[in-house]
Amino acid sequence: GLLDMKMVLGITEKTFKMIGEGQIINPPKTMLGMPNNENWTSFCMSMPSYIGGDVDVAGFKWASESVFNGTQPDMPYGVDVVMLSDPKTVYPKAIMDGTLITAMRTSAAAGVAAKYLASKNSKKACLVGAGVIGRTMVMAMMEAVPSLEEIKLVDLDIKKAEGIAKEFEGKYNVIPCASTEEAAKDADIIVTETTARKPFLKAEWVKPNATVIQMSAYEIEDEIYLKADKKALDNWAQLSHGTGTLIHKLAGEGKLTEDMVATLPQLAAGQKPGRESEDELCVCATYGIGSVDVAVANQIYLNALEKGIGKKLMLWDNPLWV
């Protein structure tokens, strides 16, 4: 069921709602950049969480990315693993690949943001980045924003965009595009899902009432976020303290404070309003939170148990010391 975007969107929105209601413990992710966090060529992140309520599971995602992998054929840029534990006994319940979970939940987070922030009359979307997330982002936007009629998919390597467009041929109207400016200027929704570390989306390319969703650390010009009528993000503590992120920069310069933004958990829990007018510019920054990975992984684990899929592993017959 992992490739069921409707299911993953539902889990993601429920998880945000539970965070807003105080049912989830979700510490900020810890980054281990190599050779350092500012100039990494590879990194690993620990993303722990506990989900209470009717889910009741603990877990973490070990998220990793490598610039080297991006230069090699048939090697994923990101390699992730998810571990689930029983919150009472702390025994491990499952260890599973988290790479596809990341791809699905990342785009689902953008889908939830679009649900609350996009204009109900949105017809055109611009998605920048035709990697793995570009594919799942098409799925998420079309599911979350039923009014969409076309998606322009931008990539420096136009063949990647053409390949994804062909995959969705006959289902969604995906148009490959080589120019971010061209695709963004008439877009009602703009989503950036790249590995860029410097802003490339310019303020003059964005319509006054567009919805802009940034999925990486720093992809949009400061002005876009600062002038937005609605400023949203997934986790203030994580983004405001994460070096190299747009939110960290703006907070450090005193241009942005927590009371100026709405979090996706607050939107999902009805604690703050989303878009209130067709004239508003709405901007959201997301960087990924571990509880969404754990929630999606837990549902896949339950599906696997029901279908008898997977292998049981024994850590020990009996512990050596207790």
C-alpha positions as a printed NumPy array, in Angstrom:
array([[  0.   ,   0.   ,   0.   ],
       [  2.982,   2.35 ,   0.127],
       [  2.361,   3.732,  -3.372],
       [ -1.235,   4.631,  -2.475],
       [ -0.869,   8.418,  -2.304],
       [ -4.411,   8.915,  -1.021],
       [ -3.619,   6.669,   1.955],
       [ -0.283,   8.374,   2.634],
       [ -1.9  ,  11.823,   2.442],
       [ -4.472,  10.703,   5.007],
       [ -1.802,   9.368,   7.369],
       [  0.291,  12.514,   6.963],
       [ -2.604,  14.86 ,   7.708],
       [ -3.665,  12.768,  10.708],
       [ -0.096,  12.856,  12.037],
       [  0.086,  16.648,  11.721],
       [ -3.266,  16.892,  13.498],
       [ -2.034,  14.654,  16.331],
       [  1.074,  16.818,  16.73 ],
       [ -1.154,  19.869,  17.017],
       [ -3.218,  18.094,  19.666],
       [ -0.135,  17.156,  21.697],
       [ -0.332,  13.394,  21.075],
       [  3.113,  13.113,  19.505],
       [  6.649,  13.665,  20.763],
       [  8.775,  14.79 ,  17.828],
       [ 12.235,  16.195,  18.692],
       [ 14.09 ,  18.106,  15.962],
       [ 16.205,  15.925,  13.709],
       [ 19.921,  15.621,  14.447],
       [ 22.179,  16.055,  11.438],
       [ 25.609,  14.484,  11.033],
       [ 27.154,  16.189,   8.018],
       [ 30.394,  14.881,   6.561],
       [ 32.924,  16.467,   6.558],
       [ 30.723,  19.042,   8.386],
       [ 27.129,  20.282,   8.486],
       [ 27.785,  23.418,   6.444],
       [ 29.759,  21.873,   3.568],
       [ 28.588,  18.278,   3.574],
       [ 29.147,  15.875,   0.73 ],
       [ 27.102,  13.272,   2.576],
       [ 25.032,  13.24 ,   5.742],
       [ 23.024,  11.05 ,   8.085],
       [ 20.093,  12.303,  10.173],
       [ 18.422,  10.756,  13.193],
       [ 14.678,  11.492,  13.275],
       [ 13.016,   9.957,  16.381],
       [  9.403,  10.211,  17.489],
       [  6.699,   8.695,  19.665],
       [  3.137,   8.621,  18.352],
       [  0.432,   8.132,  20.961],
       [ -3.323,   7.91 ,  20.563],
       [ -4.668,   4.99 ,  18.563],
       [ -1.291,   4.523,  16.81 ],
       [  0.951,   3.991,  19.865],
       [  4.345,   3.342,  18.323],
       [  7.883,   4.621,  18.806],
       [ 10.464,   4.766,  16.055],
       [ 13.012,   6.716,  14.114],
       [ 14.21 ,   7.223,  10.593],
       [ 17.91 ,   7.15 ,   9.778],
       [ 17.955,   9.47 ,   6.761],
       [ 21.061,   9.654,   4.579],
       [ 22.059,  11.452,   1.385],
       [ 25.226,  11.365,  -0.706],
       [ 26.402,  13.732,  -3.421],
       [ 28.624,  10.916,  -4.714],
       [ 25.602,   8.67 ,  -5.226],
       [ 24.083,  11.301,  -7.471],
       [ 27.007,  10.907,  -9.888],
       [ 26.636,   7.123, -10.141],
       [ 24.188,   5.216, -12.352],
       [ 21.499,   3.208, -10.554],
       [ 22.398,   4.526,  -7.096],
       [ 19.776,   6.421,  -5.059],
       [ 20.81 ,   9.894,  -3.868],
       [ 19.094,   9.222,  -0.542],
       [ 19.15 ,   5.939,   1.395],
       [ 16.866,   5.734,   4.43 ],
       [ 16.005,   3.12 ,   7.044],
       [ 13.064,   3.144,   9.492],
       [ 12.947,   1.243,  12.783],
       [  9.771,   0.761,  14.82 ],
       [  9.654,  -0.192,  18.508],
       [  6.961,  -1.229,  20.952],
       [  6.61 ,   1.791,  23.286],
       [  5.919,  -0.385,  26.345],
       [  8.62 ,  -3.064,  26.064],
       [ 10.888,  -1.038,  23.715],
       [ 11.43 ,  -4.252,  21.747],
       [ 12.011,  -3.596,  18.041],
       [  8.945,  -4.397,  15.935],
       [ 10.308,  -3.813,  12.457],
       [ 13.27 ,  -2.586,  10.47 ],
       [ 12.424,  -1.535,   6.947],
       [ 13.629,   0.409,   3.961],
       [ 12.658,   4.049,   4.343],
       [ 13.65 ,   5.366,   0.92 ],
       [ 10.22 ,   5.015,  -0.704],
       [  8.528,   6.03 ,   2.552],
       [ 10.539,   9.268,   2.374],
       [  9.566,   9.84 ,  -1.247],
       [  5.867,   9.374,  -0.527],
       [  5.607,  11.239,   2.782],
       [  7.701,  14.188,   1.555],
       [  5.263,  14.866,  -1.258],
       [  2.302,  14.1  ,   0.99 ],
       [  3.434,  16.869,   3.351],
       [  3.343,  19.27 ,   0.401],
       [ -0.076,  17.892,  -0.489],
       [ -1.384,  18.662,   3.002],
       [  0.105,  22.159,   2.779],
       [ -1.621,  22.669,  -0.584],
       [ -4.937,  21.477,   0.847],
       [ -4.913,  24.277,   3.421],
       [ -3.058,  26.995,   1.519],
       [ -3.808,  26.656,  -2.205],
       [ -6.557,  28.546,  -3.935],
       [ -9.644,  26.424,  -4.592],
       [ -9.419,  27.616,  -8.2  ],
       [ -5.832,  26.445,  -8.75 ],
       [ -5.441,  25.226, -12.333],
       [ -1.703,  25.279, -13.011],
       [  1.199,  23.98 , -10.955],
       [  4.946,  24.33 , -11.376],
       [  7.058,  21.59 ,  -9.827],
       [ 10.82 ,  22.155,  -9.833],
       [ 12.887,  18.979,  -9.67 ],
       [ 12.272,  15.765, -11.607],
       [ 14.023,  13.365,  -9.284],
       [ 12.303,  10.765,  -7.128],
       [ 10.319,  13.438,  -5.265],
       [  9.242,  15.007,  -8.554],
       [  7.415,  11.812,  -9.426],
       [  5.606,  11.502,  -6.097],
       [  4.916,  15.256,  -6.06 ],
       [  2.862,  14.899,  -9.234],
       [  0.838,  12.22 ,  -7.449],
       [  0.393,  14.314,  -4.302],
       [ -0.603,  17.552,  -6.024],
       [ -3.132,  15.904,  -8.302],
       [ -4.679,  14.046,  -5.359],
       [ -4.675,  16.992,  -2.941],
       [ -5.763,  19.694,  -5.406],
       [ -8.483,  18.189,  -7.631],
       [ -8.918,  21.457,  -9.588],
       [ -5.439,  21.197, -11.153],
       [ -5.481,  20.856, -14.92 ],
       [ -1.767,  20.904, -15.752],
       [  1.609,  20.49 , -14.108],
       [  4.797,  21.909, -15.586],
       [  7.683,  19.758, -14.375],
       [ 11.034,  21.544, -14.459],
       [ 14.492,  20.034, -14.406],
       [ 17.947,  21.025, -15.63 ],
       [ 18.031,  17.578, -17.21 ],
       [ 14.941,  17.819, -19.386],
       [ 15.086,  14.094, -20.135],
       [ 14.222,  13.368, -16.502],
       [ 11.136,  15.558, -16.734],
       [ 10.184,  13.96 , -20.046],
       [ 10.524,  10.502, -18.514],
       [  8.175,  11.284, -15.62 ],
       [  5.718,  13.011, -17.957],
       [  5.598,   9.858, -20.067],
       [  4.92 ,   7.732, -16.968],
       [  1.788,   9.786, -16.266],
       [  0.696,  10.086, -19.885],
       [ -3.036,   9.493, -20.192],
       [ -3.573,  10.024, -16.456],
       [ -2.234,  13.485, -15.651],
       [ -1.298,  16.425, -17.884],
       [  2.414,  16.75 , -17.052],
       [  4.422,  19.092, -19.297],
       [  8.246,  18.858, -19.248],
       [  9.921,  22.267, -18.969],
       [ 13.53 ,  23.45 , -18.869],
       [ 12.87 ,  26.938, -17.443],
       [ 11.763,  27.593, -13.873],
       [ 10.874,  31.18 , -14.784],
       [  8.647,  30.093, -17.655],
       [  6.857,  27.457, -15.575],
       [  6.476,  29.587, -12.447],
       [  5.169,  32.865, -13.853],
       [  1.599,  31.697, -14.497],
       [  1.489,  28.95 , -11.852],
       [ -1.101,  28.962,  -9.08 ],
       [  1.03 ,  26.505,  -7.093],
       [  4.834,  26.327,  -7.112],
       [  6.651,  23.478,  -5.359],
       [ 10.438,  23.272,  -5.2  ],
       [ 11.833,  19.796,  -4.522],
       [ 15.532,  19.969,  -5.35 ],
       [ 18.927,  19.433,  -3.747],
       [ 19.812,  23.131,  -4.167],
       [ 21.473,  24.901,  -1.241],
       [ 20.991,  28.437,  -2.557],
       [ 17.756,  30.187,  -3.568],
       [ 16.824,  29.989,  -7.243],
       [ 13.102,  30.859,  -7.265],
       [ 12.896,  34.629,  -7.752],
       [ 10.196,  36.792,  -6.203],
       [  9.303,  38.456,  -9.52 ],
       [  8.357,  35.058, -10.975],
       [  5.654,  34.449,  -8.341],
       [  2.038,  35.561,  -8.83 ],
       [  0.673,  37.802,  -6.029],
       [ -1.861,  35.127,  -5.012],
       [  0.19 ,  32.004,  -5.633],
       [  0.962,  29.21 ,  -3.185],
       [  4.687,  28.44 ,  -2.864],
       [  5.882,  25.301,  -1.07 ],
       [  9.608,  24.853,  -0.457],
       [ 10.598,  21.257,   0.321],
       [ 14.337,  21.633,   0.856],
       [ 16.439,  23.838,   3.097],
       [ 16.808,  26.998,   1.023],
       [ 15.338,  27.205,  -2.49 ],
       [ 13.36 ,  30.477,  -2.59 ],
       [ 14.38 ,  34.111,  -2.238],
       [ 13.889,  35.603,   1.221],
       [ 11.422,  38.172,  -0.125],
       [  8.939,  35.495,  -1.177],
       [  8.572,  34.204,   2.368],
       [  8.739,  37.602,   4.053],
       [  6.032,  39.232,   1.926],
       [  3.634,  36.28 ,   2.158],
       [  0.204,  36.964,   3.658],
       [  0.248,  33.449,   5.139],
       [  3.574,  32.05 ,   6.32 ],
       [  3.573,  28.336,   7.16 ],
       [  6.111,  25.621,   7.976],
       [  6.17 ,  22.096,   9.349],
       [  8.239,  22.544,  12.541],
       [  9.456,  25.882,  13.926],
       [ 12.047,  24.476,  16.368],
       [ 13.67 ,  22.339,  13.705],
       [ 13.778,  24.92 ,  10.929],
       [ 14.691,  27.923,  13.068],
       [ 17.712,  26.09 ,  14.472],
       [ 18.73 ,  24.145,  11.366],
       [ 21.838,  25.732,   9.872],
       [ 21.625,  26.425,   6.169],
       [ 17.835,  26.782,   6.098],
       [ 15.839,  29.803,   4.966],
       [ 13.936,  29.945,   8.264],
       [ 17.14 ,  29.798,  10.33 ],
       [ 18.541,  32.725,   8.343],
       [ 15.427,  34.875,   8.667],
       [ 15.023,  34.079,  12.366],
       [ 18.688,  34.849,  13.007],
       [ 18.326,  38.223,  11.295],
       [ 15.313,  39.059,  13.473],
       [ 12.993,  39.158,  10.45 ],
       [ 10.907,  36.159,  11.485],
       [  9.496,  35.023,  14.824],
       [  7.423,  32.005,  15.792],
       [  4.239,  34.018,  16.241],
       [  4.424,  35.119,  12.589],
       [  3.972,  31.603,  11.216],
       [  1.416,  28.801,  11.243],
       [  2.627,  25.224,  11.449],
       [  1.102,  22.403,   9.426],
       [  0.058,  20.753,  12.735],
       [ -1.798,  23.932,  13.703],
       [ -3.537,  24.04 ,  10.323],
       [ -4.519,  20.362,  10.473],
       [ -5.792,  20.71 ,  14.047],
       [ -7.83 ,  23.809,  13.184],
       [ -5.823,  25.986,  15.563],
       [ -4.847,  28.54 ,  12.895],
       [ -6.512,  29.355,   9.576],
       [ -5.16 ,  28.439,   6.184],
       [ -5.882,  30.512,   3.097],
       [ -8.695,  32.943,   3.814],
       [ -8.77 ,  34.889,   0.542],
       [ -8.152,  34.233,  -3.14 ],
       [ -5.855,  37.277,  -3.11 ],
       [ -3.394,  35.969,  -0.501],
       [  0.168,  34.909,  -1.198],
       [  0.713,  31.738,   0.846],
       [  4.169,  30.257,   1.39 ],
       [  5.158,  27.105,   3.276],
       [  8.611,  25.759,   4.162],
       [  8.96 ,  22.089,   5.064],
       [ 12.025,  20.061,   5.953],
       [ 10.501,  16.752,   7.012],
       [  9.612,  15.465,  10.475],
       [ 10.25 ,  11.958,  11.738],
       [  6.776,  11.232,  13.097],
       [  5.305,  11.251,   9.596],
       [  7.852,   8.658,   8.472],
       [  7.112,   6.546,  11.542],
       [  3.343,   6.812,  11.05 ],
       [  3.535,   5.755,   7.399],
       [  6.016,   2.977,   8.223],
       [  3.741,   1.712,  10.983],
       [  0.799,   1.398,   8.589],
       [  2.972,  -0.459,   6.066],
       [  4.102,  -2.755,   8.906],
       [  0.473,  -3.463,   9.829],
       [ -0.356,  -4.118,   6.169],
       [  2.582,  -6.524,   5.926],
       [  1.464,  -8.411,   9.039],
       [ -2.03 ,  -8.76 ,   7.613],
       [ -0.69 , -10.115,   4.319],
       [  1.989, -12.311,   5.866],
       [  4.777, -10.412,   4.101],
       [  8.304,  -9.994,   5.453],
       [ 10.817, -12.049,   7.412],
       [ 11.007, -12.5  ,  11.157],
       [ 14.443, -11.96 ,  12.67 ],
       [ 15.613, -12.996,  16.141],
       [ 17.913, -10.647,  18.012],
       [ 18.478, -13.308,  20.681],
       [ 16.93 , -16.468,  22.089],
       [ 17.492, -15.104,  25.582],
       [ 19.356, -11.935,  26.607],
       [ 22.834, -12.641,  27.97 ],
       [ 22.359, -10.183,  30.854],
       [ 19.189,  -8.718,  32.359]])
